[in-house]
């Protein structure tokens, strides 16, 4: 097991023990401290079931970590520490911070494995911290800045409102739907598109590997933003060409990504509104995390646009987190809460997708799992 993984598990157990002690667990207070030892024993210790009240407290205080990491991204600490280690006092002069408070903050980041502190209190980036640099692979910084932003956090602040009304917390906080907001705030829209690349970074290669796209001549990526998924598919399958379709303020960032991925000459970029129609001429219509954004009525409208544009032999491919039935944990179940408070859409089970597709004139043929959290929902027009 990798050393950093072992240390992470050990630190997690230390943190959990501290919470148990703070919660009044006398037995834990008298227990010996966590020691270095056999990794398998450490893993077993880290995975031991916690008392119910401690589990709930951990859930309720998880935002402490998210706010710390968001602030580190906002201050650009990784960019400042990229060239050399610094003390908190040195860094404070660069960013205009209170040095003693900054030292405590950086010490906390070291405890999270993002920074490391030497014997003279200089801080440097760890491999985890390096991923927080601007432009680092995976777009972690952009993802943290968008998903931890005031406009995103405000949506969850109004979760109770969403439960009471069925309307989005975002609209209550900002007075308009999220996609209208992004259309009026281009900088946030670009950040959001980059966030989607980072947040779903494991999915494009998994989708490209799990499904055989080689038999298609033209793949239309509906609502494909910067073309991240389409580029992955075309890079793996040399035969098809692609059409990238999204709103004008969204596809404006696509040419650079497509050139960087080496597929720009095989992709035609078109802009428009998928509620009004989508490009014709494709034999596969790809919609990645589009249907989950909208209520049922607007989902049917989008799907109807695709059905009208595709030939009888065409395929509809929805890339979504298909929820398991019952109590099984799945990341899509938490993402469903994001859909509730932000755009007003929802995640669905296989049966719910089959019902939705039927209302739009499609028949679900199969659900193809991938090596990531998403599946490929395949459907044909009827």
C-alpha positions as CSV (number, residue, x, y, z in Angstrom):
1,X,0.0,0.0,0.0
2,X,1.3,3.5,-0.9
3,X,2.8,5.4,2.0
4,X,0.5,8.4,1.4
5,X,-2.5,6.1,1.6
6,X,-1.3,4.6,4.8
7,X,-0.7,8.1,6.3
8,X,-4.1,9.2,5.1
9,X,-5.8,6.3,6.8
10,X,-3.8,6.9,10.0
11,X,-4.7,10.5,10.0
12,X,-8.4,9.7,9.4
13,X,-8.4,7.4,12.4
14,X,-6.7,10.1,14.5
15,X,-9.3,12.6,13.5
16,X,-12.2,10.2,14.2
17,X,-10.7,9.4,17.6
18,X,-10.5,13.1,18.4
19,X,-14.2,13.5,17.5
20,X,-15.1,10.5,19.7
21,X,-13.1,12.0,22.6
22,X,-14.8,15.4,22.2
23,X,-18.2,13.6,22.1
24,X,-17.6,12.1,25.5
25,X,-16.3,8.6,24.6
26,X,-14.3,7.8,27.8
27,X,-13.1,4.5,26.5
28,X,-11.5,6.2,23.5
29,X,-9.9,8.8,25.7
30,X,-8.0,6.1,27.6
31,X,-7.1,4.1,24.5
32,X,-3.5,4.1,23.3
33,X,-2.7,6.5,20.4
34,X,-2.7,5.3,16.8
35,X,0.7,3.9,16.1
36,X,2.6,3.0,12.9
37,X,2.2,-0.6,12.1
38,X,1.0,-3.2,9.7
39,X,-1.0,-1.5,6.9
40,X,-3.6,-4.2,6.8
41,X,-4.2,-3.7,10.6
42,X,-4.4,0.1,10.0
43,X,-6.9,-0.3,7.2
44,X,-9.0,-2.6,9.5
45,X,-8.9,0.0,12.2
46,X,-9.8,2.8,9.9
47,X,-12.8,0.9,8.6
48,X,-14.2,0.0,11.9
49,X,-17.8,1.1,12.4
50,X,-18.2,4.3,14.3
51,X,-20.9,5.0,16.9
52,X,-24.0,6.4,15.2
53,X,-23.7,9.8,16.9
54,X,-20.1,10.1,15.7
55,X,-21.1,9.2,12.1
56,X,-23.7,11.9,12.2
57,X,-21.3,14.5,13.6
58,X,-18.8,13.6,10.9
59,X,-21.5,14.1,8.2
60,X,-22.6,17.4,9.7
61,X,-19.1,18.8,10.0
62,X,-17.8,17.7,6.6
63,X,-18.2,21.2,5.3
64,X,-15.4,22.4,7.5
65,X,-12.9,20.6,5.2
66,X,-14.7,21.8,2.0
67,X,-14.5,25.5,3.2
68,X,-10.8,25.1,4.0
69,X,-9.9,23.6,0.6
70,X,-12.1,26.1,-1.2
71,X,-10.3,29.0,0.5
72,X,-6.9,27.5,-0.4
73,X,-8.0,27.4,-4.0
74,X,-9.4,30.9,-3.9
75,X,-6.1,32.3,-2.5
76,X,-4.1,30.5,-5.1
77,X,-1.8,29.0,-2.5
78,X,-0.7,26.2,-4.7
79,X,0.4,28.6,-7.4
80,X,2.4,30.7,-4.9
81,X,4.1,27.6,-3.5
82,X,4.8,26.0,-6.9
83,X,8.3,27.5,-7.2
84,X,9.6,27.2,-3.7
85,X,8.6,26.4,-0.1
86,X,7.6,29.4,2.0
87,X,6.9,30.2,5.6
88,X,3.4,31.6,6.4
89,X,5.0,35.0,7.0
90,X,6.6,35.1,3.5
91,X,3.4,34.0,1.9
92,X,1.4,36.5,3.9
93,X,3.4,39.3,2.4
94,X,2.5,38.1,-1.1
95,X,-1.3,37.7,-0.6
96,X,-1.9,40.3,2.1
97,X,-2.8,38.0,4.9
98,X,-2.4,37.9,8.7
99,X,0.7,35.7,9.1
100,X,-0.2,34.0,12.4
101,X,-3.7,33.1,11.1
102,X,-2.2,32.0,7.8
103,X,0.2,29.7,9.5
104,X,-2.6,28.0,11.4
105,X,-4.5,27.6,8.1
106,X,-1.4,26.1,6.3
107,X,-0.8,23.8,9.2
108,X,-4.4,22.5,8.8
109,X,-3.8,22.0,5.0
110,X,-0.7,20.0,6.0
111,X,-2.9,17.9,8.2
112,X,-5.1,17.2,5.2
113,X,-2.1,16.1,3.1
114,X,-2.2,19.2,0.8
115,X,0.9,20.8,2.2
116,X,4.0,19.6,4.1
117,X,5.8,21.5,6.8
118,X,9.5,21.2,7.5
119,X,11.4,21.8,10.8
120,X,11.8,25.6,10.2
121,X,8.0,26.0,9.4
122,X,8.4,26.3,5.7
123,X,5.4,24.8,3.7
124,X,5.7,23.0,0.4
125,X,3.2,21.3,-1.9
126,X,2.6,17.6,-1.7
127,X,1.5,15.7,-4.8
128,X,-2.1,16.2,-3.7
129,X,-1.5,19.9,-3.2
130,X,0.1,20.2,-6.7
131,X,-3.2,19.2,-8.2
132,X,-4.6,22.4,-6.8
133,X,-2.5,24.6,-9.1
134,X,-4.2,26.6,-11.9
135,X,-4.3,24.5,-15.1
136,X,-3.2,21.2,-13.4
137,X,-4.7,18.1,-15.0
138,X,-8.2,17.4,-13.7
139,X,-9.3,21.0,-13.2
140,X,-9.5,20.6,-9.4
141,X,-9.0,24.3,-8.7
142,X,-11.7,25.4,-11.1
143,X,-14.0,22.7,-9.7
144,X,-13.5,23.9,-6.1
145,X,-14.0,27.5,-7.1
146,X,-17.3,26.8,-8.8
147,X,-18.8,24.1,-6.6
148,X,-17.7,26.0,-3.4
149,X,-18.7,29.4,-4.8
150,X,-21.2,31.7,-3.0
151,X,-23.7,31.2,-5.9
152,X,-23.5,27.4,-5.6
153,X,-23.4,27.2,-1.9
154,X,-26.5,29.5,-1.7
155,X,-28.5,26.8,-3.5
156,X,-27.8,24.3,-0.8
157,X,-28.5,26.9,1.9
158,X,-32.1,26.8,0.5
159,X,-32.5,23.0,0.4
160,X,-35.4,23.2,2.8
161,X,-37.1,25.6,0.4
162,X,-36.6,23.1,-2.4
163,X,-38.2,20.3,-0.3
164,X,-41.1,22.5,0.6
165,X,-41.8,23.8,-2.9
166,X,-40.1,21.5,-5.5
167,X,-38.4,24.6,-6.8
168,X,-34.6,25.2,-6.9
169,X,-32.8,26.7,-4.0
170,X,-30.6,28.5,-6.6
171,X,-33.6,30.4,-8.1
172,X,-34.7,31.5,-4.6
173,X,-31.2,32.8,-3.9
174,X,-30.4,34.4,-7.2
175,X,-33.8,35.1,-8.7
176,X,-33.3,33.2,-11.9
177,X,-32.6,29.6,-13.1
178,X,-28.9,28.6,-13.0
179,X,-28.5,28.3,-16.8
180,X,-30.0,31.8,-17.3
181,X,-27.5,33.1,-14.7
182,X,-24.6,31.4,-16.4
183,X,-25.7,32.9,-19.8
184,X,-25.4,36.3,-18.2
185,X,-22.1,35.7,-16.4
186,X,-19.6,34.5,-19.0
187,X,-16.7,34.1,-16.6
188,X,-18.7,31.9,-14.3
189,X,-19.9,30.0,-17.3
190,X,-16.4,29.2,-18.5
191,X,-15.5,28.2,-14.9
192,X,-18.5,26.0,-14.8
193,X,-17.6,24.3,-18.1
194,X,-14.1,23.7,-16.9
195,X,-15.6,22.3,-13.6
196,X,-17.6,19.8,-15.5
197,X,-14.4,18.6,-17.2
198,X,-12.8,18.1,-13.8
199,X,-15.8,16.8,-11.9
200,X,-16.5,14.2,-14.5
201,X,-12.9,13.6,-15.5
202,X,-13.0,9.8,-15.0
203,X,-16.0,9.3,-17.3
204,X,-15.0,10.1,-20.9
205,X,-12.3,7.5,-21.1
206,X,-14.5,5.0,-19.4
207,X,-17.4,5.7,-21.8
208,X,-15.2,5.5,-24.8
209,X,-13.9,2.1,-23.7
210,X,-17.2,0.6,-22.6
211,X,-19.2,1.3,-25.8
212,X,-18.3,0.5,-29.4
213,X,-18.7,3.7,-31.3
214,X,-16.8,2.5,-34.4
215,X,-19.9,1.7,-36.4
216,X,-21.2,5.2,-36.4
217,X,-20.4,7.7,-39.1
218,X,-21.4,10.9,-37.3
219,X,-21.8,11.4,-33.6
220,X,-23.8,14.4,-32.5
221,X,-22.8,15.5,-28.9
222,X,-25.9,17.4,-27.8
223,X,-25.1,19.9,-25.0
224,X,-21.5,18.8,-25.2
225,X,-20.0,22.1,-23.9
226,X,-16.3,22.1,-24.7
227,X,-16.3,18.7,-26.3
228,X,-14.5,16.8,-23.6
229,X,-16.5,13.6,-24.0
230,X,-16.7,13.8,-27.7
231,X,-12.9,14.2,-27.9
232,X,-12.3,11.1,-25.8
233,X,-14.7,9.1,-28.0
234,X,-13.1,10.3,-31.3
235,X,-9.6,9.8,-30.0
236,X,-10.4,6.1,-29.2
237,X,-12.4,5.5,-32.4
238,X,-10.9,6.8,-35.6
239,X,-13.8,6.2,-37.9
240,X,-16.6,8.5,-36.8
241,X,-16.7,12.3,-37.1
242,X,-18.5,14.5,-34.7
243,X,-20.8,17.5,-34.3
244,X,-20.5,19.4,-31.1
245,X,-23.8,21.3,-30.3
246,X,-24.4,23.7,-27.4
247,X,-25.3,27.3,-26.6
248,X,-23.0,30.0,-28.2
249,X,-21.5,31.1,-24.9
250,X,-20.7,27.5,-24.0
251,X,-19.0,26.2,-27.2
252,X,-16.8,29.3,-27.4
253,X,-14.2,27.4,-25.3
254,X,-14.4,24.2,-27.4
255,X,-11.9,24.9,-30.2
256,X,-8.9,25.1,-27.9
257,X,-9.8,21.8,-26.2
258,X,-10.5,20.0,-29.5
259,X,-7.2,21.2,-30.9
260,X,-5.3,20.1,-27.8
261,X,-6.9,16.6,-28.1
262,X,-6.0,16.4,-31.7
263,X,-9.5,15.9,-33.1
264,X,-10.4,19.4,-34.2
265,X,-10.4,18.5,-37.9
266,X,-13.0,15.8,-37.3
267,X,-15.5,18.0,-35.4
268,X,-18.0,20.5,-36.6
269,X,-19.0,23.0,-33.9
270,X,-22.6,24.3,-34.1
271,X,-24.5,26.5,-31.7
272,X,-28.1,26.6,-30.8
273,X,-30.9,25.7,-28.3
274,X,-31.7,22.0,-28.0
275,X,-35.2,22.9,-26.9
276,X,-35.8,24.2,-30.4
277,X,-33.9,21.5,-32.3
278,X,-30.6,19.7,-32.8
279,X,-28.4,19.1,-35.9
280,X,-29.6,16.5,-38.3
281,X,-27.3,14.0,-40.0
282,X,-26.1,11.9,-37.1
283,X,-26.5,8.2,-36.5
284,X,-25.7,8.5,-32.8
285,X,-26.9,11.3,-30.5
286,X,-24.9,11.6,-27.3
287,X,-26.2,13.5,-24.3
288,X,-23.9,13.5,-21.3
289,X,-25.4,14.8,-18.0
290,X,-28.1,16.7,-20.0
291,X,-31.3,14.9,-19.2
292,X,-30.6,15.0,-15.4
293,X,-30.6,18.8,-15.5
294,X,-34.2,19.3,-16.4
295,X,-37.8,18.5,-15.3
296,X,-39.7,15.8,-17.1
297,X,-41.5,18.1,-19.5
298,X,-38.4,19.7,-20.7
299,X,-36.6,16.4,-20.9
300,X,-39.3,15.1,-23.2
301,X,-38.8,18.3,-25.4
302,X,-35.0,17.6,-25.6
303,X,-35.5,14.0,-26.4
304,X,-38.2,14.8,-29.0
305,X,-35.7,17.2,-30.7
306,X,-33.3,14.3,-31.0
307,X,-35.8,11.8,-32.3
308,X,-36.9,14.2,-35.0
309,X,-33.3,14.8,-36.1
310,X,-32.1,11.2,-36.2
311,X,-32.7,8.5,-38.8
312,X,-34.8,5.4,-38.0
313,X,-31.6,3.3,-37.4
314,X,-30.1,6.0,-35.1
315,X,-29.1,5.5,-31.5
316,X,-29.7,7.7,-28.5
317,X,-27.0,7.4,-25.9
318,X,-27.6,9.0,-22.5
319,X,-24.5,9.2,-20.2
320,X,-25.9,9.4,-16.7
321,X,-25.5,8.0,-13.2
322,X,-28.2,5.4,-13.2
323,X,-29.4,4.9,-9.6
324,X,-29.5,1.4,-8.1
325,X,-32.8,0.3,-6.5
326,X,-33.1,0.1,-2.8
327,X,-30.6,1.3,-0.1
328,X,-27.4,0.7,-2.0
329,X,-25.1,3.7,-1.8
330,X,-24.2,5.5,-5.0
331,X,-22.7,8.9,-5.8
332,X,-25.7,9.6,-8.0
333,X,-27.9,9.7,-4.9
334,X,-26.1,12.7,-3.5
335,X,-25.8,14.2,-7.0
336,X,-29.6,14.0,-7.1
337,X,-29.7,16.6,-4.3
338,X,-27.5,18.9,-6.4
339,X,-30.0,18.5,-9.2
340,X,-32.8,19.4,-6.8
341,X,-31.3,22.6,-5.5
342,X,-29.3,23.8,-8.6
343,X,-31.0,23.2,-12.0
344,X,-34.2,21.5,-10.9
345,X,-33.6,18.1,-12.6
346,X,-33.1,14.7,-11.1
347,X,-31.2,11.4,-11.3
348,X,-33.1,8.3,-12.2
349,X,-33.2,4.5,-12.0
350,X,-33.2,2.3,-15.1
351,X,-37.0,1.9,-14.8
352,X,-37.5,5.7,-14.5
353,X,-35.3,6.2,-17.6
354,X,-37.4,3.6,-19.5
355,X,-40.6,5.4,-18.6
356,X,-39.2,8.8,-19.6
357,X,-37.8,7.6,-22.9
358,X,-41.2,6.0,-23.7
359,X,-42.9,9.3,-23.3
360,X,-40.6,10.8,-25.9
361,X,-41.0,8.0,-28.5
362,X,-37.9,5.9,-27.6
363,X,-37.4,2.4,-26.4
364,X,-34.6,1.7,-23.9
365,X,-32.6,-1.2,-25.3
366,X,-29.9,-1.7,-22.7
367,X,-27.8,0.0,-19.9
368,X,-24.1,-0.4,-20.4
369,X,-22.0,0.0,-17.3
370,X,-18.6,1.7,-17.4
371,X,-15.5,1.7,-15.2
372,X,-16.8,5.1,-13.7
373,X,-19.9,6.0,-11.8
374,X,-21.9,6.6,-15.0
375,X,-23.7,4.2,-17.3
376,X,-24.6,4.5,-21.0
377,X,-28.4,4.3,-21.5
378,X,-29.0,3.2,-25.0
379,X,-32.3,3.7,-26.7
380,X,-33.8,3.6,-30.2
381,X,-36.7,5.5,-31.8
382,X,-40.0,3.7,-32.1
